[in-house]
């Protein structure tokens, strides 16, 4: 399964980390490469902590990082996604624009999820032509530690 995560900040890199560690191919998408580089560096640092605690092997760390690809183009990043998780900053206008763009670029069968904690999923879904495929998927911080999604 191909997963795309939009936003490489605290929540986005944690979400990408967890999906990649559990065997999913992940496209991590952000507006610029330095942000993506910081996100991947955070993932690598968190994986190093797991290796140091002997909860993850070096080979598993390498495999996890190998499942991550980064994109500054939303269209390219979601082109093959079956699940897209939006984890951008909690700004309603930004999120609505992202979902309008996702409606255009994501495959027809893709599930579009938002990590929002306060914005109505109904409002977000309404800007797409596929509201029945839009869901809330709220992860808890820190994502790699908290095994809870609502």
C-alpha positions, 0 to 999 in steps of 0.5 A: 500500500502506498501512503502519502503524508502531507507536511513534514513537521512534528506530526507529519514526520511522526506519521510518516515514520510509523507508516514506514516502520510498519512496512508501507511505502511512504511519500512525504510531501512538503513545500520545500526540500529543507523542510523535508530534509529536517523531517527525514532527519527527525525520523532518522534520529527517532529511529536511532533512539529505538536502535539504542533501546534495542526496540529496533535493529539497524536493518529495520532502521535502514528498511524504514528509511528506504521506504520513505520518498520525499516530494515538493510536488503534491501532484507527484507525491500523491500520484500512486497513493491509496491513503493520503494523510494531511498533517499541515498546520492547523489553518482552515484555509490552507487545509481546504486548499490542500483538499481541493488540490488533492481532489484533483491529483489523488487517484480516484479511489484514494482515501483522503484523511486529515489529522486535524484536531479542530476543523470539521471533517464535513467542511473539509470533505465538502470542498471535494467531489468525493466527500465519502472518501474523506475521513478524520485520522487524528494521531497523538503526539509523539506519534512514534510513541503514542499508539493511538489514532482517533 
